[in-house]
Amino acid sequence: MMKWKLFIIVVLLAHIAFMATGFAQEQQKTSKPANKTAFTGVVVRVDVAVKIITIKGGGRQITFDMTNPVLKGYKQITDVKAGDTVSAMYTTDGIKIAKSAVKPLSARWKYLSLKREYL
């Protein structure tokens, strides 16, 4: 009889220990920020009245909503011009647009291809 009581106590303690680690793992998962990926490309069009920006890069052309823009490298949204290289990323506050000195991959690839042809 004593062995059964000891067995039940050990099983209950093990169960409680595993439940506590399970709850800790769930809290860690929810506290991590969402995976954010930025899209880098060349600005094709900026329409301030409709609040949209169209960016082309990596063989794709994507239009972003600029309702609440967070700008980095620009003072106002009117400073963003067609031909600028930017990175755009959606955040919880709105879209984040950052001026980029790095050319998009497709533009660099074209440059390297042309360079090889003439060498």
N, CA, C and O of each residue as an XYZ file, in Angstrom:
476
protein
N       0.815     -1.191      0.000
C       0.000      0.000      0.000
C       0.865      1.264      0.000
O       0.545      2.240     -0.680
N       1.942      1.241      0.753
C       2.835      2.387      0.843
C       3.523      2.643     -0.500
O       3.761      3.795     -0.864
N       3.846      1.566     -1.242
C       4.490      1.708     -2.539
C       3.551      2.401     -3.532
O       4.001      3.204     -4.350
N       2.264      2.099     -3.467
C       1.294      2.717     -4.372
C       1.161      4.212     -4.100
O       1.080      5.009     -5.034
N       1.138      4.590     -2.838
C       1.046      6.010     -2.486
C       2.282      6.763     -2.966
O       2.175      7.866     -3.503
N       3.454      6.164     -2.772
C       4.694      6.775     -3.224
C       4.706      6.882     -4.747
O       5.141      7.898     -5.291
N       4.235      5.846     -5.436
C       4.170      5.847     -6.894
C       3.244      6.956     -7.400
O       3.596      7.662     -8.345
N       2.097      7.117     -6.803
C       1.136      8.139     -7.213
C       1.704      9.530     -6.966
O       1.526     10.421     -7.797
N       2.382      9.735     -5.844
C       2.980     11.035     -5.545
C       4.064     11.370     -6.568
O       4.144     12.504     -7.040
N       4.896     10.386     -6.910
C       5.970     10.614     -7.886
C       5.373     10.947     -9.260
O       5.862     11.841     -9.952
N       4.322     10.231     -9.648
C       3.685     10.493    -10.944
C       3.068     11.890    -10.963
O       3.198     12.602    -11.959
N       2.408     12.290     -9.898
C       1.810     13.624     -9.837
C       2.876     14.717     -9.882
O       2.701     15.722    -10.572
N       3.964     14.533     -9.162
C       5.035     15.527     -9.192
C       5.670     15.628    -10.580
O       5.985     16.726    -11.041
N       5.855     14.503    -11.237
C       6.414     14.518    -12.598
C       5.450     15.223    -13.556
O       5.876     15.990    -14.419
N       4.167     14.962    -13.401
C       3.165     15.592    -14.245
C       3.164     17.110    -14.059
O       3.091     17.853    -15.037
N       3.244     17.566    -12.828
C       3.273     19.002    -12.533
C       4.536     19.635    -13.108
O       4.483     20.748    -13.632
N       5.662     18.946    -13.019
C       6.922     19.483    -13.545
C       6.849     19.649    -15.061
O       7.315     20.658    -15.591
N       6.276     18.681    -15.762
C       6.167     18.791    -17.211
C       5.152     19.849    -17.632
O       5.328     20.498    -18.663
N       4.102     20.027    -16.853
C       3.119     21.063    -17.174
C       3.742     22.449    -17.047
O       3.454     23.327    -17.860
N       4.580     22.658    -16.053
C       5.198     23.963    -15.840
C       6.110     24.328    -17.005
O       6.117     25.481    -17.437
N       6.869     23.386    -17.516
C       7.745     23.698    -18.657
C       6.926     23.949    -19.912
O       7.324     24.752    -20.757
N       5.800     23.283    -20.049
C       4.940     23.518    -21.208
C       4.373     24.924    -21.209
O       4.302     25.561    -22.260
N       3.969     25.418    -20.051
C       3.457     26.782    -19.956
C       4.559     27.798    -20.231
O       4.304     28.825    -20.861
N       5.767     27.534    -19.775
C       6.880     28.448    -20.008
C       7.196     28.529    -21.495
O       7.501     29.611    -21.996
N       7.130     27.416    -22.208
C       7.401     27.432    -23.639
C       6.334     28.215    -24.393
O       6.664     28.927    -25.342
N       5.082     28.108    -24.007
C       4.016     28.865    -24.666
C       4.215     30.361    -24.480
O       3.989     31.128    -25.415
N       4.630     30.790    -23.304
C       4.851     32.204    -23.064
C       6.009     32.722    -23.902
O       5.959     33.856    -24.377
N       7.057     31.915    -24.097
C       8.177     32.337    -24.923
C       7.740     32.523    -26.370
O       8.156     33.484    -27.017
N       6.927     31.642    -26.878
C       6.484     31.725    -28.262
C       5.684     32.993    -28.519
O       5.851     33.627    -29.561
N       4.830     33.368    -27.597
C       3.996     34.545    -27.808
C       4.768     35.840    -27.624
O       4.359     36.867    -28.166
N       5.878     35.833    -26.871
C       6.605     37.069    -26.635
C       7.587     37.395    -27.753
O       8.085     38.519    -27.807
N       7.883     36.456    -28.645
C       8.807     36.732    -29.740
C       8.134     37.611    -30.782
O       6.946     37.441    -31.056
N       8.876     38.552    -31.369
C       8.288     39.369    -32.425
C       8.062     38.547    -33.684
O       8.717     37.529    -33.905
N       7.138     38.997    -34.491
C       6.838     38.302    -35.738
C       8.010     38.428    -36.699
O       8.763     39.400    -36.659
N       8.149     37.433    -37.558
C       9.219     37.441    -38.543
C       8.955     38.564    -39.542
O       7.927     38.579    -40.219
N       9.884     39.491    -39.625
C       9.707     40.641    -40.494
C      10.691     40.528    -41.658
O      11.882     40.296    -41.455
N      10.195     40.689    -42.838
C      11.071     40.684    -44.003
C      10.858     41.985    -44.759
O       9.730     42.433    -44.967
N      11.959     42.568    -45.157
C      11.891     43.822    -45.895
C      11.996     43.532    -47.386
O      12.678     42.595    -47.802
N      11.324     44.333    -48.172
C      11.381     44.239    -49.627
C      12.200     45.422    -50.116
O      11.829     46.574    -49.893
N      13.313     45.141    -50.782
C      14.194     46.189    -51.283
C      14.041     46.295    -52.785
O      14.025     45.286    -53.490
N      13.928     47.512    -53.268
C      13.792     47.723    -54.700
C      13.848     49.198    -55.054
O      14.149     50.052    -54.220
N      13.554     49.465    -56.295
C      13.576     50.831    -56.826
C      12.142     51.343    -56.866
O      11.231     50.639    -57.302
N      11.952     52.581    -56.404
C      10.618     53.191    -56.398
C      10.199     53.462    -57.834
O      10.901     54.140    -58.584
N       9.045     52.921    -58.204
C       8.495     53.148    -59.537
C       7.550     54.332    -59.510
O       7.584     55.185    -60.397
N       6.693     54.384    -58.473
C       5.678     55.435    -58.409
C       5.324     55.726    -56.960
O       5.228     54.811    -56.142
N       5.132     56.990    -56.646
C       4.646     57.426    -55.338
C       3.416     58.275    -55.579
O       3.484     59.291    -56.271
N       2.294     57.866    -55.014
C       1.054     58.634    -55.146
C       0.648     59.083    -53.745
O       0.053     58.319    -52.985
N       0.972     60.318    -53.418
C       0.720     60.846    -52.080
C      -0.771     61.022    -51.824
O      -1.223     60.815    -50.697
N      -1.545     61.396    -52.833
C      -2.985     61.620    -52.659
C      -3.703     60.328    -52.276
O      -4.575     60.334    -51.407
N      -3.340     59.226    -52.921
C      -3.983     57.929    -52.637
C      -3.241     57.177    -51.546
O      -3.753     56.192    -51.016
N      -2.031     57.633    -51.202
C      -1.177     57.048    -50.175
C      -0.734     55.627    -50.539
O      -0.944     54.683    -49.778
N      -0.118     55.500    -51.718
C       0.468     54.227    -52.124
C       1.854     54.470    -52.703
O       2.150     55.545    -53.224
N       2.700     53.441    -52.599
C       4.032     53.474    -53.189
C       4.241     52.148    -53.915
O       3.920     51.085    -53.383
N       4.776     52.215    -55.123
C       5.044     51.021    -55.914
C       6.548     50.854    -56.014
O       7.268     51.767    -56.417
N       7.012     49.662    -55.635
C       8.442     49.359    -55.623
C       8.688     48.141    -56.499
O       7.943     47.163    -56.443
N       9.749     48.210    -57.316
C      10.095     47.094    -58.195
C      11.469     46.573    -57.803
O      12.432     47.332    -57.689
N      11.539     45.259    -57.600
C      12.810     44.651    -57.241
C      12.692     43.141    -57.208
O      11.639     42.597    -56.877
N      13.776     42.472    -57.553
C      13.774     41.014    -57.518
C      12.811     40.405    -58.516
O      12.296     39.311    -58.287
N      12.557     41.093    -59.622
C      11.640     40.568    -60.631
C      10.171     40.750    -60.297
O       9.306     40.259    -61.021
N       9.880     41.449    -59.210
C       8.480     41.685    -58.817
C       8.240     43.168    -58.648
O       9.160     43.938    -58.371
N       6.997     43.554    -58.817
C       6.577     44.935    -58.589
C       5.450     44.889    -57.563
O       4.399     44.300    -57.814
N       5.676     45.518    -56.399
C       4.718     45.445    -55.292
C       4.276     46.856    -54.922
O       5.089     47.779    -54.855
N       2.974     47.010    -54.682
C       2.400     48.284    -54.255
C       2.085     48.197    -52.768
O       1.420     47.260    -52.324
N       2.560     49.169    -52.002
C       2.363     49.207    -50.556
C       1.423     50.343    -50.180
O       1.387     51.378    -50.845
N       0.666     50.141    -49.111
C      -0.206     51.161    -48.546
C       0.626     52.032    -47.606
O       1.357     51.504    -46.768
N       0.526     53.343    -47.731
C       1.307     54.263    -46.904
C       0.423     55.071    -45.966
O       0.593     56.285    -45.855
N      -0.506     54.428    -45.297
C      -1.405     55.154    -44.409
C      -0.646     55.778    -43.245
O      -0.851     56.956    -42.951
N       0.222     55.028    -42.575
C       1.035     55.542    -41.468
C       2.506     55.245    -41.756
O       3.053     54.306    -41.179
N       3.156     56.003    -42.618
C       4.545     55.668    -42.948
C       5.518     56.074    -41.848
O       5.397     57.149    -41.259
N       6.479     55.206    -41.581
C       7.594     55.503    -40.692
C       8.809     55.629    -41.607
O       9.235     54.645    -42.213
N       9.364     56.822    -41.709
C      10.419     57.086    -42.683
C      11.792     57.097    -42.028
O      11.968     57.596    -40.916
N      12.753     56.537    -42.741
C      14.148     56.562    -42.292
C      14.981     57.011    -43.487
O      15.031     56.331    -44.512
N      15.626     58.148    -43.346
C      16.398     58.702    -44.446
C      15.632     59.748    -45.239
O      16.187     60.389    -46.131
N      14.367     59.919    -44.916
C      13.516     60.932    -45.558
C      12.825     61.735    -44.461
O      12.501     61.201    -43.400
N      12.605     63.015    -44.724
C      11.885     63.839    -43.752
C      10.379     63.725    -43.943
O       9.631     63.643    -42.969
N       9.933     63.718    -45.204
C       8.510     63.627    -45.529
C       8.325     62.607    -46.639
O       9.272     62.256    -47.343
N       7.108     62.141    -46.781
C       6.818     61.159    -47.824
C       6.976     61.782    -49.212
O       7.223     61.073    -50.186
N       6.834     63.097    -49.302
C       7.003     63.760    -50.603
C       8.472     63.768    -51.044
O       8.759     64.034    -52.212
N       9.402     63.482    -50.129
C      10.827     63.413    -50.479
C      11.167     62.128    -51.237
O      12.189     62.070    -51.920
N      10.329     61.109    -51.126
C      10.567     59.842    -51.826
C      10.210     60.046    -53.291
O       9.083     60.415    -53.619
N      11.168     59.805    -54.157
C      10.979     60.033    -55.597
C      11.162     58.730    -56.368
O      11.811     57.801    -55.888
N      10.587     58.672    -57.558
C      10.774     57.526    -58.438
C      12.254     57.408    -58.786
O      12.906     58.405    -59.098
N      12.776     56.199    -58.732
C      14.184     55.960    -59.003
C      15.014     55.767    -57.747
O      16.139     55.272    -57.825
N      14.473     56.156    -56.566
C      15.180     55.937    -55.301
C      15.184     54.454    -54.962
O      14.220     53.745    -55.249
N      16.264     53.988    -54.354
C      16.326     52.615    -53.868
C      15.927     52.629    -52.403
O      16.544     53.325    -51.597
N      14.896     51.864    -52.052
C      14.371     51.852    -50.684
C      14.111     50.420    -50.232
O      14.046     49.490    -51.037
N      13.965     50.274    -48.923
C      13.498     49.034    -48.320
C      12.173     49.328    -47.648
O      12.048     50.317    -46.925
N      11.180     48.480    -47.878
C       9.857     48.679    -47.288
C       9.493     47.460    -46.462
O       9.746     46.326    -46.868
N       8.893     47.699    -45.292
C       8.507     46.615    -44.404
C       7.269     47.040    -43.617
O       7.216     48.148    -43.084
N       6.282     46.161    -43.548
C       5.094     46.450    -42.747
C       5.406     46.202    -41.279
O       6.049     45.211    -40.935
N       4.949     47.104    -40.416
C       5.068     46.943    -38.968
C       3.680     47.094    -38.372
O       2.709     47.304    -39.098
N       3.583     46.988    -37.056
C       2.277     47.130    -36.409
C       1.773     48.565    -36.500
O       0.565     48.796    -36.470
N       2.682     49.534    -36.610
C       2.292     50.936    -36.691
C       1.967     51.387    -38.104
O       1.293     52.402    -38.282
N       2.423     50.666    -39.102
C       2.227     51.059    -40.496
C       3.364     50.514    -41.325
O       3.940     49.478    -40.995
N       3.687     51.201    -42.395
C       4.784     50.768    -43.252
C       6.048     51.538    -42.888
O       6.003     52.740    -42.626
N       7.169     50.836    -42.875
C       8.462     51.454    -42.608
C       9.209     51.534    -43.930
O       9.437     50.513    -44.578
N       9.591     52.740    -44.333
C      10.317     52.952    -45.581
C      11.678     53.531    -45.234
O      11.777     54.589    -44.612
N      12.727     52.823    -45.644
C      14.088     53.263    -45.355
C      14.860     53.462    -46.644
O      14.803     52.629    -47.549
N      15.576     54.561    -46.723
C      16.421     54.834    -47.882
C      17.551     53.805    -47.865
O      18.152     53.551    -46.821
N      17.829     53.226    -49.010
C      18.830     52.162    -49.081
C      19.926     52.556    -50.056
O      19.655     53.047    -51.152
N      21.171     52.334    -49.642
C      22.295     52.603    -50.523
C      22.609     51.382    -51.377
O      23.318     51.484    -52.378
N      22.081     50.228    -50.982
C      22.343     48.973    -51.687
C      21.348     48.830    -52.829
O      20.144     49.008    -52.641
N      21.853     48.511    -54.007
C      20.970     48.287    -55.147
C      20.283     46.945    -54.981
O      20.851     46.033    -54.380
N      19.061     46.802    -55.507
C      18.403     45.505    -55.433
C      19.191     44.465    -56.214
O      19.982     44.803    -57.095
N      18.970     43.210    -55.888
C      19.729     42.111    -56.471
C      19.645     42.095    -57.991
O      20.651     41.846    -58.655
N      18.477     42.353    -58.554
C      18.340     42.309    -60.006
C      19.207     43.374    -60.676
O      19.786     43.110    -61.730
N      19.311     44.563    -60.098
C      20.132     45.624    -60.673
C      21.611     45.271    -60.574
O      22.365     45.516    -61.515
N      22.038     44.698    -59.447
C      23.436     44.292    -59.306
C      23.768     43.177    -60.281
O      24.854     43.161    -60.859
N      22.840     42.243    -60.469
C      23.069     41.122    -61.370
C      23.228     41.620    -62.808
O      24.106     41.146    -63.529
N      22.392     42.566    -63.229
C      22.507     43.129    -64.573
C      23.860     43.821    -64.752
O      24.495     43.698    -65.799
N      24.288     44.543    -63.729
C      25.570     45.234    -63.792
C      26.708     44.230    -63.955
O      27.593     44.421    -64.789
N      26.685     43.155    -63.153
C      27.742     42.152    -63.241
C      27.700     41.418    -64.575
O      28.751     41.069    -65.113
N      26.523     41.178    -65.114
C      26.404     40.514    -66.409
C      26.982     41.376    -67.516
O      27.711     40.882    -68.376
N      26.658     42.673    -67.496
C      27.199     43.585    -68.499
C      28.707     43.722    -68.379
O      29.415     43.813    -69.381
N      29.184     43.734    -67.160
C      30.619     43.874    -66.915
C      31.377     42.671    -67.499
O      32.454     42.836    -68.073
N      30.820     41.471    -67.354
C      31.464     40.260    -67.891
C      31.483     40.271    -69.418
O      32.448     39.815    -70.031
N      30.431     40.787    -70.026
C      30.350     40.809    -71.482
C      31.439     41.675    -72.095
O      31.960     41.360    -73.165
N      31.783     42.766    -71.420
C      32.748     43.705    -71.986
C      34.182     43.437    -71.550
O      35.098     44.124    -72.002
N      34.393     42.470    -70.697
C      35.766     42.158    -70.261
C      36.455     41.185    -71.150
O      37.609     40.833    -70.905
